[in-house]
Amino acid sequence: MRPNYKLYKSETILNNREAAKQECMVAYQYFQERYGDRNLTYRYDEYNIFNATSCSVFFYDLFLDIRNAVRDFVGDDRKLWIQSWMNVHYPNEVLDWHDHEATFHGYVSIDPKKSKTIFHNWEIVNEIGNIYVGYGKFEHKVELEDLFDGERITLAFDIHDAPNQTANISYFPLI
């Protein structure tokens, strides 16, 4: 029986921790200028972080890490589509209970601070460089283990394995 999730490590992040945060904050500033607000989480369907950062070597390499993790977890070469967005949160903004309607869901810990992602039947201690990949539709939330200064930075992604006939600017093929 396949597990509900699997954890991977991103060497791209682990080998470039400060650059990872800097690259994310450059993208974050771009989105602030474009959308006029700070909360990119609730605009997840209006962009794909990898489109917006397509000329960044860091994001290119991170995309490959995610693609490899997803392909390993899925276990076959079926057609997949990915949507990915950035979460930049302060202590009072971490996400409460929610789920994702996608076939698969995951997230990447860029600078997760001391936090856990709580699911109903398991929890993940968030560590820099973690790539979590699991099935969609599992309700989860973020809990802080300690207050922090600055921003908590993660990337999240949804993966579908069936084409959607409606126009959508945030998904593209995961080749």
C-alpha positions as CSV (number, residue, x, y, z in Angstrom):
1,M,0.0,0.0,0.0
2,R,1.3,3.4,-0.9
3,P,1.9,5.9,1.9
4,N,-0.2,9.1,2.1
5,Y,2.9,11.3,1.7
6,K,6.6,11.3,1.4
7,L,9.3,13.8,2.4
8,Y,12.2,14.8,0.2
9,K,15.1,17.2,0.5
10,S,16.0,20.0,-1.9
11,E,19.7,20.2,-2.3
12,T,19.0,23.5,-4.2
13,I,17.7,25.0,-1.0
14,L,20.1,23.3,1.4
15,N,23.2,24.4,-0.6
16,N,21.9,28.0,-1.1
17,R,19.9,28.9,2.0
18,E,20.4,32.6,2.0
19,A,20.1,32.9,-1.8
20,A,16.9,31.0,-1.6
21,K,15.4,33.5,0.8
22,Q,16.7,36.4,-1.2
23,E,15.3,35.0,-4.5
24,C,11.9,34.5,-2.8
25,M,11.9,38.0,-1.5
26,V,12.7,39.5,-4.9
27,A,9.7,37.6,-6.3
28,Y,7.6,38.7,-3.3
29,Q,8.4,42.3,-4.0
30,Y,7.4,41.9,-7.6
31,F,4.0,40.5,-6.6
32,Q,3.5,43.2,-4.1
33,E,4.0,45.8,-6.8
34,R,1.7,43.8,-9.2
35,Y,-1.1,43.0,-6.8
36,G,-0.8,45.8,-4.3
37,D,-1.1,43.6,-1.2
38,R,1.1,41.2,0.8
39,N,-0.9,38.0,0.8
40,L,0.0,35.9,-2.1
41,T,-1.5,32.7,-0.6
42,Y,-5.1,33.8,-1.5
43,R,-4.0,34.7,-5.1
44,Y,-2.7,31.2,-5.7
45,D,-4.9,30.8,-8.8
46,E,-3.8,34.1,-10.4
47,Y,-0.1,33.1,-11.0
48,N,2.4,30.3,-11.0
49,I,5.6,31.1,-9.1
50,F,7.6,29.3,-11.7
51,N,6.2,31.4,-14.5
52,A,7.0,34.6,-12.6
53,T,10.5,33.5,-11.9
54,S,11.3,31.7,-15.1
55,C,14.7,33.4,-15.6
56,S,16.0,32.6,-12.2
57,V,18.6,29.8,-12.0
58,F,17.6,29.1,-8.4
59,F,13.9,28.7,-9.3
60,Y,14.8,26.6,-12.3
61,D,16.8,24.2,-10.1
62,L,14.1,24.1,-7.4
63,F,11.4,23.3,-10.1
64,L,13.5,20.3,-11.1
65,D,13.7,19.2,-7.4
66,I,10.0,19.4,-7.1
67,R,9.4,17.7,-10.4
68,N,11.6,14.8,-9.4
69,A,10.0,14.5,-6.0
70,V,6.5,14.5,-7.5
71,R,7.4,12.0,-10.2
72,D,8.9,9.7,-7.6
73,F,5.8,9.9,-5.4
74,V,3.4,9.4,-8.2
75,G,5.4,6.5,-9.4
76,D,4.5,6.6,-13.1
77,D,4.8,9.0,-16.2
78,R,1.1,10.0,-16.5
79,K,0.3,13.5,-17.6
80,L,0.4,16.0,-14.8
81,W,-0.3,19.7,-14.4
82,I,1.2,21.9,-11.6
83,Q,0.1,25.1,-10.0
84,S,2.5,26.7,-7.5
85,W,2.4,29.8,-5.3
86,M,4.4,31.5,-2.6
87,N,3.4,31.8,1.0
88,V,5.0,34.6,2.9
89,H,3.5,34.9,6.4
90,Y,4.1,36.6,9.7
91,P,3.3,34.8,13.0
92,N,-0.4,35.9,13.0
93,E,-0.9,34.8,9.4
94,V,-0.1,31.1,9.3
95,L,-2.7,29.0,7.7
96,D,-5.6,27.4,9.6
97,W,-7.4,24.2,8.6
98,H,-7.8,23.8,4.9
99,D,-7.4,21.3,2.1
100,H,-6.7,21.2,-1.6
101,E,-9.0,19.7,-4.3
102,A,-6.0,18.6,-6.4
103,T,-5.0,15.0,-7.0
104,F,-1.7,15.6,-5.2
105,H,-0.5,18.5,-3.0
106,G,2.8,19.5,-1.7
107,Y,4.9,22.3,-0.2
108,V,8.6,23.3,0.0
109,S,10.1,24.8,3.2
110,I,12.3,27.7,2.2
111,D,12.4,29.4,5.6
112,P,9.7,27.6,7.7
113,K,10.8,29.0,11.1
114,K,9.9,26.6,14.0
115,S,6.7,25.2,12.7
116,K,4.8,22.0,12.0
117,T,2.2,21.2,9.5
118,I,-0.6,19.3,11.3
119,F,-2.8,16.8,9.4
120,H,-5.5,14.8,11.2
121,N,-3.5,11.6,11.3
122,W,0.1,12.8,11.1
123,E,2.3,15.9,11.4
124,I,5.4,17.2,9.7
125,V,8.1,19.1,11.5
126,N,9.0,21.7,8.9
127,E,12.7,22.0,8.1
128,I,14.6,24.1,5.6
129,G,14.8,22.2,2.3
130,N,11.9,19.8,3.0
131,I,9.7,18.9,0.0
132,Y,6.4,17.4,1.2
133,V,4.4,15.5,-1.5
134,G,1.2,13.8,-0.7
135,Y,-2.3,13.2,-1.9
136,G,-4.7,16.1,-2.1
137,K,-7.8,16.5,0.0
138,F,-6.1,15.9,3.4
139,E,-7.0,18.7,5.7
140,H,-4.1,20.4,7.4
141,K,-2.9,23.6,9.2
142,V,0.3,25.2,10.3
143,E,1.3,25.5,13.9
144,L,4.1,27.6,15.2
145,E,6.4,26.1,17.8
146,D,7.9,29.5,18.6
147,L,7.2,33.2,17.6
148,F,9.6,34.6,15.1
149,D,10.8,37.8,13.5
150,G,10.6,38.3,9.8
151,E,8.8,36.2,7.2
152,R,8.0,32.5,7.1
153,I,8.5,31.5,3.5
154,T,7.2,28.4,1.8
155,L,6.1,27.4,-1.7
156,A,3.0,25.3,-2.1
157,F,1.8,23.3,-5.1
158,D,-1.1,21.4,-6.4
159,I,-0.9,18.7,-9.0
160,H,-3.7,17.4,-11.2
161,D,-3.6,14.3,-13.4
162,A,-6.7,15.1,-15.5
163,P,-6.9,17.9,-18.0
164,N,-9.2,20.8,-17.2
165,Q,-11.0,22.3,-20.2
166,T,-11.5,25.7,-18.6
167,A,-9.0,28.5,-19.0
168,N,-6.5,28.6,-16.2
169,I,-3.4,30.8,-16.0
170,S,-1.8,29.1,-13.0
171,Y,-1.4,25.5,-14.2
172,F,1.1,24.2,-16.7
173,P,2.4,20.7,-17.7
174,L,4.8,19.0,-15.3
175,I,7.0,17.4,-17.9
